[in-house]
Amino acid sequence: MNRRELLRSSGIVLGGFGLVPAIARAALSSPASSRRKTLVIVFQRGAADPLSILPPHGEPLYYSSRPAIAIPAPGKGDGAALSLDSTFGLHPALSALKPLWDRKALGAVISTGSADPTRSHFDAQDYMETGTPGRKSTEDGWLNRTLRALPREGRSPWRAVSLSDSTPRSLTGREPSVSLPRISTFRLSGAQGTDGTFESMYLSAAGTALGPAASETVDALALLRKENVLAIGPENGAAYPSSELGQRMRQIAQLVKSGIGVTVAATDCGGWDTHLGQGSSRGQLANRLEDLGNSLAAFATDLGERLADVATVVMTEFGRTVRENGTRGTDHGHGSVMLVLGGPVKGREVRGTFRGLHPANLYEGRDLPVTTDFRQVLSEILEAHLGIRDTTEIFPGYIRSGTSRTGIV
């Protein structure tokens, strides 16, 4: 077995070029503070529709552009949008998030996205996760570069984690990260590392070329067990959906509450490419939004007061067309919306520049334009939440102007 096969056999992927075992062992003897700041990224893969997430009920052209799939204006009967302000509402399937909005723990930035005009899912996701739109040669991801910009003292083997089937592009690079589909994968079968446990398998590799990888993995597993992460249950009456996203958010909360040392966490959810049969207040898209809203609301409830230390960003690769298509769906667009929950967010406000839906104000006459670069939103959060003063190395080539600030944090 080579190193990658050894790691894969346990279900764990340690990204980057590996942890220094001494650092990992130091983390075992000095548990990380449970009050550290954590950044969570939830990526909606497939291009989510911003005009359904935040239906612009104050814009008459919204209803003429979408005769079959528009969300009814607030107060217009069953399935109506939840009023946020005179222009925007919230999709009724996201009703679980409305209390968070009302208490200013949730905010939004409309017409966000990438400067690159591609309508390719693969390219757009790659550009957004590397933080370098239009550049395919970037080797590492923006979250990995974020880790390099943070202090290295007392770092944990679980400093960066993704709850996903593989390491996301945003976390690839020199800094190590742990990627796993579920933390229960690492429930060790024996308390003392007897034959048949992960420890014995990995420790048997000591003294071979696989020794460093074995030591790194055992350290990460040992810390997971030492903090008894799997025994930490939801708090404050939080009820997570049984969906993949719901359970991933539950596990991120377990890691955060354990004090295991998570600084950045990433996960994703699919099903947003609604070319046909998108639905309105109910239907395909509404089902995805309900899962997203209930998962985020349970996460916030579970964290309780810790929500102030955990900023969660929901983002997608691009938006969808303003007009519905002939199959009552929407096609690949341009500008979308980013949601920010918890941390230092200045919520209860839709920020960014919305130019209305007249064709003259749309990108190529069909899409929301990108009036706020996604890197602007992320830069503000990195500065306010993680204390990174200069994000130029995290987002190389991005030039911020004095008027670009959104004020989301």
C-alpha positions as a Markdown table, in Angstrom:
| # | Residue | x | y | z |
|---|---|---|---|---|
| 1 | Met | 0.0 | 0.0 | 0.0 |
| 2 | Asn | 1.2 | 3.5 | -0.8 |
| 3 | Arg | 0.6 | 6.5 | 1.5 |
| 4 | Arg | -2.6 | 7.6 | -0.3 |
| 5 | Glu | -4.0 | 4.1 | -0.2 |
| 6 | Leu | -3.2 | 3.8 | 3.5 |
| 7 | Leu | -5.0 | 7.0 | 4.3 |
| 8 | Arg | -7.9 | 6.2 | 2.0 |
| 9 | Ser | -8.3 | 2.8 | 3.7 |
| 10 | Ser | -9.4 | 4.5 | 6.9 |
| 11 | Gly | -11.7 | 6.9 | 5.2 |
| 12 | Ile | -9.6 | 9.9 | 6.1 |
| 13 | Val | -7.7 | 12.3 | 3.8 |
| 14 | Leu | -5.0 | 14.5 | 5.2 |
| 15 | Gly | -4.6 | 17.3 | 2.6 |
| 16 | Gly | -1.4 | 19.2 | 2.0 |
| 17 | Phe | 2.0 | 17.7 | 2.6 |
| 18 | Gly | 1.3 | 16.4 | 6.0 |
| 19 | Leu | 1.2 | 17.5 | 9.6 |
| 20 | Val | 4.4 | 17.6 | 11.7 |
| 21 | Pro | 3.7 | 14.9 | 14.2 |
| 22 | Ala | 5.3 | 16.9 | 17.1 |
| 23 | Ile | 2.8 | 19.7 | 16.4 |
| 24 | Ala | -0.1 | 17.2 | 16.4 |
| 25 | Arg | 1.1 | 15.6 | 19.7 |
| 26 | Ala | 1.4 | 19.1 | 21.2 |
| 27 | Ala | -2.3 | 19.7 | 20.3 |
| 28 | Leu | -3.1 | 16.4 | 22.2 |
| 29 | Ser | -1.5 | 17.7 | 25.4 |
| 30 | Ser | -2.9 | 21.2 | 25.0 |
| 31 | Pro | -6.5 | 21.2 | 23.8 |
| 32 | Ala | -7.5 | 24.2 | 21.7 |
| 33 | Ser | -9.8 | 26.8 | 23.2 |
| 34 | Ser | -13.5 | 26.2 | 22.7 |
| 35 | Arg | -13.8 | 29.9 | 22.1 |
| 36 | Arg | -11.6 | 30.2 | 19.0 |
| 37 | Lys | -13.1 | 31.8 | 15.9 |
| 38 | Thr | -14.3 | 29.4 | 13.2 |
| 39 | Leu | -15.2 | 30.1 | 9.6 |
| 40 | Val | -17.6 | 27.6 | 8.0 |
| 41 | Ile | -18.2 | 27.6 | 4.2 |
| 42 | Val | -21.3 | 25.9 | 2.7 |
| 43 | Phe | -21.1 | 25.6 | -1.1 |
| 44 | Gln | -24.3 | 25.2 | -3.1 |
| 45 | Arg | -23.1 | 23.3 | -6.1 |
| 46 | Gly | -25.1 | 23.7 | -9.2 |
| 47 | Ala | -25.8 | 27.4 | -9.2 |
| 48 | Ala | -28.6 | 28.4 | -6.9 |
| 49 | Asp | -31.3 | 30.8 | -8.0 |
| 50 | Pro | -31.0 | 34.2 | -6.2 |
| 51 | Leu | -34.4 | 35.4 | -7.2 |
| 52 | Ser | -36.0 | 32.5 | -5.5 |
| 53 | Ile | -33.9 | 32.7 | -2.4 |
| 54 | Leu | -34.5 | 36.5 | -2.1 |
| 55 | Pro | -37.6 | 37.1 | -4.3 |
| 56 | Pro | -37.6 | 40.8 | -5.3 |
| 57 | His | -41.3 | 41.3 | -4.7 |
| 58 | Gly | -40.9 | 45.1 | -5.0 |
| 59 | Glu | -39.8 | 44.7 | -8.6 |
| 60 | Pro | -42.8 | 44.3 | -11.0 |
| 61 | Leu | -40.7 | 42.8 | -13.7 |
| 62 | Tyr | -40.0 | 39.9 | -11.5 |
| 63 | Tyr | -43.5 | 38.6 | -11.9 |
| 64 | Ser | -43.8 | 39.3 | -15.6 |
| 65 | Ser | -40.4 | 37.5 | -16.1 |
| 66 | Arg | -41.5 | 34.4 | -14.2 |
| 67 | Pro | -45.3 | 33.9 | -14.6 |
| 68 | Ala | -45.2 | 30.3 | -13.4 |
| 69 | Ile | -42.3 | 30.1 | -10.9 |
| 70 | Ala | -42.3 | 33.5 | -9.1 |
| 71 | Ile | -42.8 | 33.5 | -5.4 |
| 72 | Pro | -45.9 | 35.4 | -4.4 |
| 73 | Ala | -45.4 | 38.8 | -2.7 |
| 74 | Pro | -45.7 | 39.0 | 1.1 |
| 75 | Gly | -49.3 | 38.9 | 2.2 |
| 76 | Lys | -50.5 | 37.4 | -1.1 |
| 77 | Gly | -51.8 | 34.1 | 0.3 |
| 78 | Asp | -50.4 | 30.7 | 0.8 |
| 79 | Gly | -46.8 | 30.3 | -0.2 |
| 80 | Ala | -46.1 | 34.0 | 0.0 |
| 81 | Ala | -42.5 | 35.3 | 0.5 |
| 82 | Leu | -41.6 | 36.4 | 4.0 |
| 83 | Ser | -41.0 | 40.2 | 4.0 |
| 84 | Leu | -37.5 | 41.4 | 4.6 |
| 85 | Asp | -37.8 | 45.0 | 3.3 |
| 86 | Ser | -39.7 | 46.9 | 0.6 |
| 87 | Thr | -37.8 | 45.2 | -2.2 |
| 88 | Phe | -36.9 | 41.7 | -1.1 |
| 89 | Gly | -38.5 | 38.8 | 0.6 |
| 90 | Leu | -37.4 | 35.4 | 1.8 |
| 91 | His | -38.5 | 32.2 | 0.2 |
| 92 | Pro | -41.1 | 30.6 | 2.4 |
| 93 | Ala | -39.2 | 27.3 | 2.5 |
| 94 | Leu | -36.4 | 29.2 | 4.3 |
| 95 | Ser | -38.8 | 30.2 | 7.1 |
| 96 | Ala | -36.6 | 28.6 | 9.7 |
| 97 | Leu | -34.0 | 31.3 | 9.0 |
| 98 | Lys | -36.4 | 34.2 | 9.5 |
| 99 | Pro | -36.0 | 34.4 | 13.3 |
| 100 | Leu | -32.2 | 34.6 | 12.8 |
| 101 | Trp | -32.8 | 37.4 | 10.3 |
| 102 | Asp | -35.0 | 39.3 | 12.8 |
| 103 | Arg | -32.4 | 39.1 | 15.5 |
| 104 | Lys | -29.7 | 40.4 | 13.1 |
| 105 | Ala | -27.7 | 37.1 | 13.1 |
| 106 | Leu | -28.3 | 36.6 | 9.3 |
| 107 | Gly | -27.5 | 38.9 | 6.4 |
| 108 | Ala | -27.3 | 38.7 | 2.7 |
| 109 | Val | -25.4 | 40.3 | -0.2 |
| 110 | Ile | -27.3 | 40.4 | -3.5 |
| 111 | Ser | -25.7 | 40.3 | -7.0 |
| 112 | Thr | -22.5 | 38.6 | -5.9 |
| 113 | Gly | -20.3 | 36.4 | -7.9 |
| 114 | Ser | -17.2 | 36.0 | -10.0 |
| 115 | Ala | -15.6 | 38.4 | -12.3 |
| 116 | Asp | -15.2 | 35.6 | -14.9 |
| 117 | Pro | -18.2 | 35.3 | -17.2 |
| 118 | Thr | -18.1 | 31.5 | -17.6 |
| 119 | Arg | -21.3 | 29.5 | -17.4 |
| 120 | Ser | -19.5 | 26.2 | -16.9 |
| 121 | His | -20.2 | 24.7 | -13.5 |
| 122 | Phe | -16.7 | 23.1 | -13.3 |
| 123 | Asp | -14.8 | 26.3 | -14.3 |
| 124 | Ala | -16.9 | 28.6 | -12.1 |
| 125 | Gln | -16.5 | 26.4 | -9.0 |
| 126 | Asp | -12.8 | 26.0 | -9.7 |
| 127 | Tyr | -12.3 | 29.8 | -10.0 |
| 128 | Met | -14.3 | 30.5 | -6.9 |
| 129 | Glu | -12.6 | 27.9 | -4.8 |
| 130 | Thr | -9.1 | 29.0 | -5.9 |
| 131 | Gly | -10.1 | 32.6 | -5.4 |
| 132 | Thr | -8.6 | 33.5 | -8.8 |
| 133 | Pro | -11.3 | 33.9 | -11.4 |
| 134 | Gly | -10.2 | 33.2 | -15.0 |
| 135 | Arg | -6.9 | 31.6 | -13.9 |
| 136 | Lys | -6.7 | 27.8 | -14.3 |
| 137 | Ser | -3.1 | 27.5 | -13.2 |
| 138 | Thr | -3.7 | 28.2 | -9.5 |
| 139 | Glu | -2.5 | 25.3 | -7.5 |
| 140 | Asp | -4.0 | 25.9 | -4.1 |
| 141 | Gly | -7.3 | 27.1 | -2.7 |
| 142 | Trp | -8.3 | 30.3 | -1.0 |
| 143 | Leu | -9.1 | 28.6 | 2.3 |
| 144 | Asn | -5.7 | 26.9 | 2.3 |
| 145 | Arg | -4.0 | 30.3 | 1.8 |
| 146 | Thr | -6.1 | 31.6 | 4.6 |
| 147 | Leu | -4.6 | 29.0 | 6.9 |
| 148 | Arg | -1.1 | 30.2 | 5.9 |
| 149 | Ala | -2.0 | 33.7 | 6.9 |
| 150 | Leu | -3.0 | 32.7 | 10.4 |
| 151 | Pro | -0.7 | 32.0 | 13.4 |
| 152 | Arg | 0.8 | 28.5 | 13.5 |
| 153 | Glu | 1.3 | 28.2 | 17.2 |
| 154 | Gly | -0.8 | 25.5 | 18.9 |
| 155 | Arg | -2.4 | 24.4 | 15.7 |
| 156 | Ser | -4.5 | 21.3 | 15.9 |
| 157 | Pro | -4.7 | 18.3 | 13.5 |
| 158 | Trp | -8.3 | 19.3 | 13.1 |
| 159 | Arg | -7.5 | 23.0 | 12.3 |
| 160 | Ala | -9.0 | 22.6 | 8.8 |
| 161 | Val | -11.7 | 20.1 | 8.1 |
| 162 | Ser | -14.2 | 19.3 | 5.3 |
| 163 | Leu | -17.3 | 17.2 | 5.7 |
| 164 | Ser | -17.4 | 16.0 | 2.1 |
| 165 | Asp | -16.6 | 13.0 | -0.1 |
| 166 | Ser | -13.3 | 14.5 | -1.1 |
| 167 | Thr | -11.1 | 17.5 | -0.2 |
| 168 | Pro | -12.7 | 20.6 | -1.7 |
| 169 | Arg | -10.6 | 22.7 | -4.1 |
| 170 | Ser | -10.6 | 25.6 | -1.6 |
| 171 | Leu | -8.6 | 23.5 | 0.9 |
| 172 | Thr | -6.0 | 22.1 | -1.4 |
| 173 | Gly | -2.5 | 23.3 | -0.9 |
| 174 | Arg | 0.5 | 23.2 | 1.5 |
| 175 | Glu | -1.5 | 23.5 | 4.7 |
| 176 | Pro | -2.8 | 20.2 | 6.0 |
| 177 | Ser | -6.5 | 19.5 | 6.3 |
| 178 | Val | -8.8 | 16.6 | 7.2 |
| 179 | Ser | -11.5 | 15.5 | 4.7 |
| 180 | Leu | -14.0 | 12.9 | 5.7 |
| 181 | Pro | -17.6 | 12.0 | 4.8 |
| 182 | Arg | -18.6 | 11.6 | 8.4 |
| 183 | Ile | -16.7 | 11.7 | 11.7 |
| 184 | Ser | -18.3 | 8.4 | 12.8 |
| 185 | Thr | -16.1 | 6.7 | 10.2 |
| 186 | Phe | -13.3 | 7.0 | 12.8 |
| 187 | Arg | -15.0 | 5.4 | 15.7 |
| 188 | Leu | -12.2 | 3.2 | 16.9 |
| 189 | Ser | -13.1 | -0.4 | 17.7 |
| 190 | Gly | -10.8 | -0.9 | 20.6 |
| 191 | Ala | -9.9 | 1.2 | 23.6 |
| 192 | Gln | -6.2 | 0.2 | 23.8 |
| 193 | Gly | -5.3 | -0.1 | 20.2 |
| 194 | Thr | -5.5 | -3.9 | 20.0 |
| 195 | Asp | -5.3 | -5.9 | 16.9 |
| 196 | Gly | -7.9 | -4.9 | 14.3 |
| 197 | Thr | -8.1 | -1.2 | 15.4 |
| 198 | Phe | -7.0 | 1.7 | 13.2 |
| 199 | Glu | -4.1 | 2.4 | 15.7 |
| 200 | Ser | -2.6 | -1.0 | 15.3 |
| 201 | Met | -2.8 | -0.8 | 11.5 |
| 202 | Tyr | -1.1 | 2.6 | 11.3 |
| 203 | Leu | 1.4 | 1.9 | 14.0 |
| 204 | Ser | 2.5 | -1.2 | 12.2 |
| 205 | Ala | 3.7 | 1.1 | 9.5 |
| 206 | Ala | 6.1 | 2.9 | 11.8 |
| 207 | Gly | 9.7 | 2.7 | 10.7 |
| 208 | Thr | 8.7 | 2.4 | 7.0 |
| 209 | Ala | 8.2 | 5.1 | 4.4 |
| 210 | Leu | 4.6 | 5.3 | 5.6 |
| 211 | Gly | 5.6 | 6.2 | 9.1 |
| 212 | Pro | 4.9 | 9.9 | 9.0 |
| 213 | Ala | 1.5 | 9.4 | 7.5 |
| 214 | Ala | 0.7 | 6.7 | 10.1 |
| 215 | Ser | 1.8 | 9.0 | 12.9 |
| 216 | Glu | -0.2 | 11.9 | 11.6 |
| 217 | Thr | -3.4 | 9.9 | 11.2 |
| 218 | Val | -3.1 | 8.3 | 14.6 |
| 219 | Asp | -2.7 | 11.7 | 16.2 |
| 220 | Ala | -5.8 | 13.0 | 14.5 |
| 221 | Leu | -7.8 | 10.0 | 15.5 |
| 222 | Ala | -6.5 | 10.1 | 19.1 |
| 223 | Leu | -7.5 | 13.7 | 19.5 |
| 224 | Leu | -11.0 | 12.9 | 18.1 |
| 225 | Arg | -11.4 | 10.2 | 20.7 |
| 226 | Lys | -9.7 | 12.1 | 23.5 |
| 227 | Glu | -12.3 | 14.9 | 23.2 |
| 228 | Asn | -15.1 | 12.3 | 22.9 |
| 229 | Val | -16.5 | 14.3 | 19.9 |
| 230 | Leu | -18.9 | 11.5 | 18.9 |
| 231 | Ala | -20.7 | 11.7 | 22.3 |
| 232 | Ile | -21.5 | 15.4 | 21.9 |
| 233 | Gly | -25.2 | 15.8 | 21.1 |
| 234 | Pro | -27.3 | 18.7 | 19.8 |
| 235 | Glu | -28.0 | 21.4 | 22.4 |
| 236 | Asn | -30.8 | 23.9 | 23.0 |
| 237 | Gly | -33.4 | 21.7 | 21.4 |
| 238 | Ala | -31.7 | 21.8 | 18.0 |
| 239 | Ala | -33.3 | 19.3 | 15.6 |
| 240 | Tyr | -31.2 | 18.6 | 12.5 |
| 241 | Pro | -32.7 | 17.2 | 9.3 |
| 242 | Ser | -31.8 | 13.6 | 8.5 |
| 243 | Ser | -30.4 | 14.8 | 5.1 |
| 244 | Glu | -26.8 | 14.7 | 4.2 |
| 245 | Leu | -26.4 | 18.4 | 4.7 |
| 246 | Gly | -28.2 | 18.4 | 8.0 |
| 247 | Gln | -26.0 | 15.6 | 9.3 |
| 248 | Arg | -22.9 | 17.4 | 8.1 |
| 249 | Met | -23.8 | 20.6 | 9.9 |
| 250 | Arg | -24.5 | 18.5 | 13.0 |
| 251 | Gln | -21.0 | 17.1 | 12.8 |
| 252 | Ile | -19.4 | 20.4 | 12.2 |
| 253 | Ala | -21.2 | 21.6 | 15.4 |
| 254 | Gln | -19.8 | 18.6 | 17.3 |
| 255 | Leu | -16.3 | 19.5 | 16.2 |
| 256 | Val | -16.7 | 23.2 | 17.1 |
| 257 | Lys | -18.2 | 22.5 | 20.5 |
| 258 | Ser | -15.6 | 19.9 | 21.4 |
| 259 | Gly | -12.8 | 22.5 | 21.4 |
| 260 | Ile | -10.8 | 20.2 | 19.1 |
| 261 | Gly | -9.3 | 23.2 | 17.4 |
| 262 | Val | -11.3 | 23.8 | 14.2 |
| 263 | Thr | -10.5 | 27.1 | 12.5 |
| 264 | Val | -12.1 | 26.5 | 9.1 |
| 265 | Ala | -14.7 | 24.0 | 8.0 |
| 266 | Ala | -16.2 | 23.4 | 4.6 |
| 267 | Thr | -19.1 | 21.3 | 3.3 |
| 268 | Asp | -21.3 | 21.4 | 0.3 |
| 269 | Cys | -24.8 | 20.5 | -1.0 |
| 270 | Gly | -26.0 | 19.8 | -4.5 |
| 271 | Gly | -29.2 | 19.8 | -6.5 |
| 272 | Trp | -29.3 | 23.5 | -7.4 |
| 273 | Asp | -29.1 | 23.1 | -11.2 |
| 274 | Thr | -32.9 | 23.6 | -11.8 |
| 275 | His | -33.2 | 23.7 | -15.6 |
| 276 | Leu | -36.7 | 22.3 | -15.6 |
| 277 | Gly | -39.6 | 22.0 | -13.1 |
| 278 | Gln | -37.9 | 24.4 | -10.7 |
| 279 | Gly | -41.2 | 25.1 | -8.8 |
| 280 | Ser | -42.3 | 28.1 | -7.0 |
| 281 | Ser | -43.2 | 28.1 | -3.2 |
| 282 | Arg | -43.2 | 24.3 | -3.5 |
| 283 | Gly | -41.4 | 21.9 | -5.7 |
| 284 | Gln | -37.9 | 20.9 | -6.5 |
| 285 | Leu | -36.1 | 24.1 | -5.5 |
| 286 | Ala | -38.3 | 24.6 | -2.4 |
| 287 | Asn | -37.3 | 21.2 | -1.1 |
| 288 | Arg | -33.6 | 22.0 | -1.4 |
| 289 | Leu | -34.1 | 25.4 | 0.3 |
| 290 | Glu | -36.1 | 23.9 | 3.1 |
| 291 | Asp | -33.2 | 21.5 | 3.8 |
| 292 | Leu | -30.7 | 24.3 | 3.7 |
| 293 | Gly | -32.8 | 26.6 | 5.9 |
| 294 | Asn | -33.6 | 23.9 | 8.5 |
| 295 | Ser | -29.9 | 22.7 | 8.6 |
| 296 | Leu | -28.6 | 26.2 | 9.1 |
| 297 | Ala | -31.2 | 27.0 | 11.7 |
| 298 | Ala | -30.5 | 23.8 | 13.7 |
| 299 | Phe | -26.7 | 24.6 | 13.5 |
| 300 | Ala | -27.3 | 28.1 | 14.9 |
| 301 | Thr | -29.6 | 26.8 | 17.7 |
| 302 | Asp | -27.1 | 24.1 | 18.6 |
| 303 | Leu | -24.2 | 26.5 | 18.9 |
| 304 | Gly | -26.2 | 28.9 | 21.1 |
| 305 | Glu | -23.9 | 31.6 | 22.4 |
| 306 | Arg | -21.0 | 30.1 | 20.4 |
| 307 | Leu | -22.7 | 31.4 | 17.2 |
| 308 | Ala | -20.9 | 34.7 | 17.9 |
| 309 | Asp | -17.6 | 32.8 | 17.3 |
| 310 | Val | -18.7 | 30.9 | 14.2 |
| 311 | Ala | -19.3 | 32.7 | 10.9 |
| 312 | Thr | -21.0 | 30.7 | 8.2 |
| 313 | Val | -21.0 | 31.7 | 4.6 |
| 314 | Val | -23.3 | 30.2 | 2.0 |
| 315 | Met | -22.2 | 30.7 | -1.6 |
| 316 | Thr | -22.7 | 29.3 | -5.1 |
| 317 | Glu | -20.8 | 29.4 | -8.4 |
| 318 | Phe | -23.2 | 31.7 | -10.2 |
| 319 | Gly | -26.9 | 32.6 | -10.4 |
| 320 | Arg | -29.6 | 31.8 | -12.9 |
| 321 | Thr | -31.5 | 33.6 | -15.6 |
| 322 | Val | -34.1 | 36.2 | -14.7 |
| 323 | Arg | -36.7 | 34.8 | -17.1 |
| 324 | Glu | -38.0 | 31.3 | -16.7 |
| 325 | Asn | -37.5 | 29.0 | -19.6 |
| 326 | Gly | -40.0 | 26.9 | -21.6 |
| 327 | Thr | -39.8 | 24.0 | -19.1 |
| 328 | Arg | -40.6 | 26.2 | -16.1 |
| 329 | Gly | -37.0 | 26.2 | -14.9 |
| 330 | Thr | -34.1 | 28.6 | -15.2 |
| 331 | Asp | -30.8 | 28.4 | -17.0 |
| 332 | His | -27.2 | 29.3 | -16.1 |
| 333 | Gly | -26.9 | 32.9 | -15.2 |
| 334 | His | -24.3 | 35.3 | -13.6 |
| 335 | Gly | -24.9 | 37.2 | -10.4 |
| 336 | Ser | -26.2 | 35.4 | -7.3 |
| 337 | Val | -26.5 | 35.9 | -3.6 |
| 338 | Met | -24.3 | 35.1 | -0.5 |
| 339 | Leu | -25.7 | 34.5 | 2.9 |
| 340 | Val | -23.7 | 35.2 | 6.1 |
| 341 | Leu | -24.8 | 33.7 | 9.4 |
| 342 | Gly | -23.4 | 34.4 | 12.9 |
| 343 | Gly | -19.9 | 35.7 | 13.8 |
| 344 | Pro | -19.6 | 39.5 | 13.4 |
| 345 | Val | -22.4 | 39.7 | 10.8 |
| 346 | Lys | -24.4 | 42.9 | 10.6 |
| 347 | Gly | -27.6 | 41.2 | 9.8 |
| 348 | Arg | -31.2 | 41.9 | 9.0 |
| 349 | Glu | -30.3 | 43.7 | 5.8 |
| 350 | Val | -29.9 | 42.9 | 2.1 |
| 351 | Arg | -26.6 | 44.5 | 1.1 |
| 352 | Gly | -25.0 | 44.9 | -2.3 |
| 353 | Thr | -26.2 | 46.8 | -5.3 |
| 354 | Phe | -29.4 | 45.6 | -6.9 |
| 355 | Arg | -30.1 | 47.4 | -10.2 |
| 356 | Gly | -33.6 | 46.0 | -10.9 |
| 357 | Leu | -34.6 | 43.7 | -13.6 |
| 358 | His | -35.0 | 45.9 | -16.7 |
| 359 | Pro | -33.1 | 44.2 | -19.5 |
| 360 | Ala | -30.9 | 47.3 | -19.9 |
| 361 | Asn | -29.6 | 46.7 | -16.3 |
| 362 | Leu | -29.0 | 43.0 | -16.7 |
| 363 | Tyr | -25.8 | 41.2 | -17.7 |
| 364 | Glu | -26.1 | 40.4 | -21.4 |
| 365 | Gly | -29.8 | 41.4 | -21.1 |
| 366 | Arg | -30.7 | 38.2 | -19.2 |
| 367 | Asp | -28.9 | 37.8 | -15.8 |
| 368 | Leu | -28.3 | 39.6 | -12.6 |
| 369 | Pro | -25.0 | 41.4 | -13.0 |
| 370 | Val | -22.2 | 40.8 | -10.6 |
| 371 | Thr | -22.0 | 44.1 | -8.7 |
| 372 | Thr | -20.1 | 42.7 | -5.7 |
| 373 | Asp | -17.1 | 40.4 | -6.2 |
| 374 | Phe | -17.4 | 37.3 | -4.0 |
| 375 | Arg | -13.8 | 38.0 | -2.9 |
| 376 | Gln | -14.9 | 41.3 | -1.4 |
| 377 | Val | -17.4 | 39.6 | 0.9 |
| 378 | Leu | -14.9 | 37.0 | 1.9 |
| 379 | Ser | -12.2 | 39.5 | 2.5 |
| 380 | Glu | -14.4 | 41.5 | 4.9 |
| 381 | Ile | -15.2 | 38.4 | 6.8 |
| 382 | Leu | -11.6 | 37.2 | 7.0 |
| 383 | Glu | -10.6 | 40.6 | 8.4 |
| 384 | Ala | -13.4 | 41.1 | 10.9 |
| 385 | His | -13.7 | 37.5 | 12.0 |
| 386 | Leu | -10.3 | 35.9 | 11.8 |
| 387 | Gly | -8.3 | 39.1 | 12.2 |
| 388 | Ile | -6.4 | 38.8 | 8.9 |
| 389 | Arg | -5.3 | 42.4 | 8.1 |
| 390 | Asp | -4.1 | 41.9 | 4.5 |
| 391 | Thr | -5.9 | 39.5 | 2.1 |
| 392 | Thr | -3.9 | 40.3 | -1.0 |
| 393 | Glu | -2.1 | 37.0 | -0.8 |
| 394 | Ile | -5.3 | 35.1 | -0.2 |
| 395 | Phe | -6.9 | 36.6 | -3.3 |
| 396 | Pro | -4.0 | 37.4 | -5.5 |
| 397 | Gly | -4.8 | 39.8 | -8.3 |
| 398 | Tyr | -7.9 | 41.2 | -6.7 |
| 399 | Ile | -7.8 | 44.9 | -6.3 |
| 400 | Arg | -10.3 | 46.4 | -3.9 |
| 401 | Ser | -11.6 | 49.9 | -4.2 |
| 402 | Gly | -12.6 | 52.2 | -1.3 |
| 403 | Thr | -16.2 | 52.0 | -2.4 |
| 404 | Ser | -16.5 | 48.2 | -2.7 |
| 405 | Arg | -17.1 | 47.5 | 0.9 |
| 406 | Thr | -20.4 | 45.9 | 1.6 |
| 407 | Gly | -20.6 | 46.3 | 5.4 |
| 408 | Ile | -21.9 | 42.8 | 5.9 |
| 409 | Val | -19.6 | 42.6 | 9.0 |
